[in-house]
Amino acid sequence: MIHARDGAARAGVLHTAHGDVRTPAFVPLASNATVKTLRAAEVAELGYEMVLGNTFHLFIQPGAELIRELGGLHEFMGWERAIITDSGGYQVFSMGHGSVAEEIKRRRDPRESMVLAIEEDGVRFRSYLDGSERFMGPETSMEVQAALGSDIALAFDECTPFHVDREYTARSMERTHRWLDRCLAWRREHGPREQLLFGIVQGGVHRDLRSEATAYVAAAGVDGIAIGGSLGKEKAQMHEVVGWVLRDLPGDPPRHLLGIGDVDDLVHAVGDGVDTFDCATPTRLARHGTALVPDAQRRWRLDLGRGPHRTERVPIDEDCPCPACRDHTRAYLHYLVRTGELTGKRLLTIHNLTFMARLMRGMREAIEAGDYAAFASGVLDGDAGAALNARAAG
């Protein structure tokens, strides 16, 4: 439900069986039933109202049926708020091509692929645990997500690579639409009544295919719409592709942008009308010693492993309320990062998620106040700290 608009930007509430999610919202990854290094209660204390569980990884281990027997993913991981689960399609992509960055830069040798075949029925692949052959199709994905008991399921799709040609992208998109129909059919017959289903718009970097996919998914009767697949080689192209989809979407259904979490990308996408995001970037950066900071000149990143921080007696960000900033210096965090201490990973994870929570809250409040453009400009072109602090003070 949308309760405020400022241009294309929207603020609202996504209603789920496990509570409301205020939007725009960033969704931390709990891929293996945990936000890495944190307890579920700590994630909730930071203000997060939804996390993302990874259908593919939980399918491989410990197995969806065990999680069902243990009360579902909420009870299993001790998380009482909303959960969205991805379809498994992206993990099939990464098993075949590596990460998005690896595929775009052609870093992965095709001979390393664990994918055996992508067929009409689904995908055959080798398990990364023991090399055994496994299968996942639309019905499998829906069965797993139902067993996990997530609040929002994503329809099974093929995440098409950047380097395939238009003909392959079109065939893949059409198969994704047939898979969506099968997901919907399975839900009508077997799905939990309270579980929402989002369809995924594919189509690569081709405007006509994105328009076709947007129309198909929007007319399919889904509860929300996610934007996935290859979004381009550079940020400008990604913003353009996302903009194509958003301009063609109906106004009411929730819009989710898959796998995007850089500060500038979030600000642009919220301004264009995206409601929710998921991404590993903030927590992955933390585990590798990088803190998010309100400084566009640094690309909002501070690598605490670098030598100059060894003697710095200042916090990461003097205006940040997290324990890493409140109780410790950059010098101490530099030491923890360089020695690989788990405390450093925890502290930086808390810091980065605090930063993201403040950023999203600032966006929501700016939309509600009707000054999103000024807020976005403050983050992208000026002093993001001032923009965040102004919203907090307001």
C-alpha positions in Angstrom: 0.0 0.0 0.0 1.5 3.3 -1.1 0.8 6.3 1.2 3.2 8.9 -0.1 4.7 9.8 -3.5 7.3 12.4 -4.6 7.6 12.2 -8.4 8.1 8.5 -9.2 9.5 7.8 -5.7 7.0 6.0 -3.4 6.8 5.3 0.3 4.4 2.7 1.6 3.9 -0.5 3.5 4.2 -4.1 2.3 1.8 -6.3 4.3 3.0 -9.9 5.0 1.9 -12.8 7.2 4.8 -11.9 9.6 4.3 -8.2 9.8 4.5 -5.0 7.8 7.6 -3.9 5.9 8.0 -0.1 5.5 9.2 0.8 2.0 11.5 1.7 0.5 13.4 -1.0 2.2 16.7 -2.8 2.0 16.6 -6.5 2.6 19.7 -8.1 4.2 20.7 -11.6 2.9 20.2 -14.5 5.3 21.2 -16.9 2.6 22.0 -19.9 4.8 19.3 -19.0 7.4 21.6 -16.4 9.0 22.8 -12.8 8.3 26.4 -13.7 8.6 28.0 -12.9 12.0 24.8 -11.7 13.6 21.9 -13.1 15.6 18.4 -12.7 14.2 17.5 -10.4 17.2 20.4 -8.1 16.4 19.2 -7.7 12.8 15.7 -6.8 14.1 17.2 -4.3 16.6 18.8 -2.5 13.7 15.3 -1.9 12.3 15.1 -4.5 9.6 11.6 -5.9 8.9 12.5 -8.5 6.2 15.5 -10.7 5.3 16.1 -12.9 2.3 16.6 -16.7 2.5 18.3 -18.5 -0.3 16.1 -21.3 -1.8 18.9 -23.0 -3.6 21.4 -23.2 -0.8 18.7 -24.3 1.8 17.6 -26.9 -0.8 21.1 -28.3 -0.9 21.6 -28.1 2.9 20.1 -28.8 5.4 17.2 -29.5 3.1 13.7 -28.0 2.9 11.9 -30.9 4.5 14.1 -30.8 7.6 13.4 -27.1 8.0 9.7 -27.8 7.5 9.8 -30.4 10.3 11.6 -27.9 12.5 8.8 -25.4 12.2 9.8 -23.5 9.0 12.5 -21.0 8.3 11.2 -18.4 10.8 11.4 -20.8 13.7 14.5 -22.5 12.5 16.5 -19.2 12.4 14.7 -17.4 15.2 13.4 -14.6 13.0 9.9 -13.4 13.7 9.5 -10.9 10.9 9.0 -11.2 7.2 11.2 -13.4 4.9 11.4 -13.3 1.1 13.0 -16.3 -0.6 14.6 -16.2 -4.0 13.7 -18.7 -6.7 17.0 -20.4 -7.1 17.4 -19.1 -10.7 20.3 -16.8 -9.9 22.3 -19.6 -8.2 21.9 -21.7 -11.4 23.3 -18.7 -13.3 26.2 -18.4 -10.9 27.0 -22.1 -11.1 27.3 -21.7 -14.8 28.8 -18.3 -15.2 30.1 -17.1 -11.8 29.0 -13.8 -10.3 27.5 -11.1 -12.5 30.9 -9.3 -12.5 32.7 -12.5 -13.4 30.3 -13.2 -16.3 30.5 -9.6 -17.7 34.3 -9.7 -17.5 34.5 -13.3 -18.8 36.5 -14.4 -15.8 34.9 -17.9 -15.5 36.0 -20.7 -17.7 32.8 -22.3 -19.2 34.4 -25.7 -18.6 34.0 -25.0 -14.8 30.2 -24.9 -15.1 28.3 -27.1 -12.6 25.1 -26.8 -14.8 24.5 -29.9 -16.8 21.4 -28.7 -18.8 18.8 -25.9 -18.8 15.7 -27.6 -20.3 12.0 -27.0 -20.5 11.4 -29.0 -17.4 14.0 -27.2 -15.3 17.7 -27.3 -14.6 20.0 -30.3 -14.0 23.2 -29.5 -12.1 25.9 -31.0 -9.9 25.7 -30.3 -6.1 28.6 -28.2 -4.8 28.6 -30.4 -1.7 29.2 -33.8 -3.2 29.0 -33.5 -7.0 25.8 -35.6 -7.2 23.3 -34.7 -9.9 20.3 -32.6 -8.7 17.3 -31.1 -10.4 15.3 -27.9 -9.8 12.3 -26.8 -11.8 9.4 -24.4 -11.2 7.5 -26.9 -9.1 10.6 -27.8 -7.1 11.3 -24.2 -6.4 7.8 -23.6 -5.2 7.8 -26.8 -3.1 11.0 -25.7 -1.4 9.7 -22.2 -0.7 6.5 -23.5 0.6 8.4 -25.9 3.0 10.5 -23.0 4.1 7.4 -21.0 4.9 8.6 -17.7 3.5 6.2 -14.7 3.4 7.2 -13.9 -0.2 8.2 -16.5 -2.8 9.9 -15.7 -6.2 8.9 -17.5 -9.3 11.6 -19.7 -10.9 13.4 -18.0 -13.7 16.5 -18.1 -15.8 18.9 -15.3 -15.1 20.2 -14.7 -18.6 23.9 -13.7 -18.9 25.1 -10.4 -20.4 27.1 -11.9 -23.2 24.4 -14.1 -24.8 22.8 -12.9 -28.0 19.3 -11.4 -28.4 17.9 -14.6 -29.8 18.9 -16.6 -26.8 17.7 -13.9 -24.4 14.3 -14.0 -26.1 14.0 -17.8 -25.9 15.1 -17.7 -22.2 12.6 -15.0 -21.4 9.8 -17.0 -23.0 10.8 -20.1 -21.0 10.8 -18.0 -17.9 7.2 -16.9 -18.7 6.2 -20.6 -19.1 7.9 -21.4 -15.8 6.0 -18.5 -14.2 2.7 -20.0 -15.4 3.8 -23.4 -13.8 4.6 -21.6 -10.6 1.2 -20.0 -10.5 -0.5 -23.3 -11.3 1.4 -25.0 -8.5 0.4 -22.3 -6.1 -3.2 -22.5 -7.0 -3.2 -26.3 -6.3 -0.7 -26.6 -3.4 0.6 -23.2 -2.2 0.2 -21.8 1.4 -2.6 -19.2 1.3 -0.6 -16.6 3.2 2.5 -16.8 0.9 2.8 -14.1 -1.7 4.3 -14.7 -5.1 6.4 -12.3 -7.1 7.1 -12.8 -10.8 10.5 -11.8 -12.3 10.9 -9.6 -15.3 13.7 -10.7 -17.6 14.7 -9.6 -21.1 18.4 -8.6 -20.7 19.4 -5.2 -22.1 16.9 -5.3 -24.9 14.1 -2.7 -24.5 11.5 -4.5 -26.5 12.1 -7.7 -24.6 11.9 -5.9 -21.3 8.6 -4.3 -22.3 7.2 -7.7 -23.4 8.3 -9.3 -20.1 7.0 -6.5 -18.0 3.6 -6.8 -19.7 3.5 -10.6 -19.3 4.5 -10.6 -15.6 2.2 -7.7 -14.7 -0.8 -9.5 -16.4 -0.1 -12.9 -14.8 -1.8 -12.3 -11.5 1.3 -12.1 -9.2 1.4 -10.3 -5.9 4.5 -8.3 -6.8 7.0 -7.8 -9.5 10.8 -8.3 -9.3 13.4 -7.0 -11.8 16.1 -9.5 -12.5 18.6 -10.8 -15.1 21.4 -8.9 -16.8 21.0 -5.2 -16.3 23.9 -4.2 -18.3 27.7 -3.7 -18.2 27.8 -0.3 -16.6 25.7 1.6 -14.0 24.3 4.0 -16.6 23.0 1.1 -18.6 21.6 -0.6 -15.5 19.7 2.6 -14.6 18.3 2.8 -18.1 17.2 -0.9 -18.2 15.5 -0.6 -14.8 13.8 2.6 -15.9 12.3 0.8 -18.9 10.7 -1.7 -16.7 9.4 0.8 -14.1 7.8 3.0 -16.8 5.8 0.1 -18.1 4.6 -1.2 -14.7 1.2 -0.7 -13.2 1.2 1.5 -10.2 0.0 -0.7 -7.3 2.0 -3.9 -7.1 5.2 -3.9 -5.0 8.5 -3.6 -7.1 11.6 -5.4 -6.0 15.1 -5.0 -7.6 17.1 -8.2 -7.3 20.8 -8.1 -6.2 21.4 -4.4 -6.2 22.9 -2.6 -3.1 25.3 0.1 -4.0 24.4 3.5 -2.5 24.1 5.4 -5.7 22.1 2.6 -7.4 19.6 2.5 -4.5 19.1 6.3 -4.6 18.5 6.3 -8.3 16.2 3.2 -8.2 14.1 4.6 -5.3 13.7 7.9 -7.3 12.4 5.8 -10.2 9.9 3.9 -8.1 11.5 0.7 -6.7 10.2 -0.4 -3.3 12.5 -3.1 -2.0 16.1 -4.3 -2.7 18.2 -7.3 -1.7 22.0 -7.5 -2.0 25.1 -9.1 -0.4 27.2 -6.0 -0.8 27.0 -4.4 2.6 27.6 -7.5 4.6 30.2 -8.9 2.2 32.1 -5.6 2.3 32.1 -5.8 6.1 33.6 -9.3 6.1 36.4 -8.0 3.9 37.2 -5.0 6.0 35.3 -2.2 4.2 32.9 0.2 6.0 30.2 2.2 4.3 30.6 5.9 4.9 28.6 9.0 3.9 31.2 10.2 1.4 30.5 10.1 -2.3 34.1 10.9 -3.2 35.1 7.6 -1.6 32.3 5.8 -3.4 30.8 5.5 0.1 33.5 3.0 1.0 36.3 3.0 3.5 38.9 0.2 3.3 40.0 -0.2 6.9 42.7 -2.6 6.0 44.8 0.1 4.4 47.9 1.4 6.2 46.9 5.0 6.8 44.2 3.8 9.3 46.7 2.1 11.5 47.1 5.1 13.8 43.8 6.9 13.3 42.1 7.7 16.6 38.7 8.7 15.1 35.7 6.5 14.5 34.5 5.4 11.1 31.8 8.0 11.2 31.4 10.3 14.2 27.6 10.6 13.5 26.9 6.9 13.3 25.3 5.4 16.4 26.6 1.8 15.9 29.0 0.2 18.4 31.8 0.1 15.9 31.7 3.9 15.7 30.5 4.6 19.3 33.1 2.5 21.1 36.1 2.0 18.8 38.6 3.9 16.6 39.6 3.2 13.0 43.0 2.1 14.4 41.4 -0.7 16.4 39.2 -1.8 13.6 42.2 -1.7 11.2 44.0 -4.1 13.6 41.0 -6.4 13.8 40.7 -6.4 10.0 44.4 -7.1 9.4 44.5 -9.9 11.9 41.3 -11.5 10.6 39.5 -11.3 14.0 35.8 -12.3 13.9 35.0 -9.3 16.2 36.0 -7.0 13.3 33.7 -8.8 10.9 30.8 -8.5 13.4 31.4 -4.8 14.2 31.7 -3.8 10.5 28.6 -5.9 9.6 26.6 -4.0 12.3 28.0 -0.7 11.1 27.2 -1.3 7.4 23.7 -2.5 8.2 23.2 0.5 10.4 24.4 2.7 7.5 21.9 1.1 5.2 19.0 1.3 7.7 19.7 5.1 8.1 19.9 5.5 4.3 16.5 3.8 3.7 14.9 5.6 6.6 16.1 8.9 5.2 14.7 8.0 1.8 11.3 7.2 3.3 11.1 10.3 5.3 12.3 12.5 2.4 9.5 11.0 0.2 6.9 11.7 2.9 8.2 15.2 3.3 8.2 15.8 -0.5 11.9 16.6 -0.8 13.3 13.4 -2.2 15.2 15.2 -4.9 17.1 17.4 -2.4 17.9 14.3 -0.3 19.1 12.3 -3.2 21.3 15.2 -4.4 22.8 15.4 -0.9 23.7 11.8 -1.0 24.9 11.6 -4.6 26.6 15.0 -5.1 27.3 16.4 -1.7 27.6 15.4 1.9 25.6 12.2 2.5 26.3 12.6 6.2 24.6 16.0 6.3 21.6 14.6 4.3 21.2 11.7 6.7 21.6 13.8 9.8 19.2 16.4 8.5 16.6 13.7 8.1 17.3 12.3 11.5 17.0 15.7 13.1 13.8 16.3 11.2 
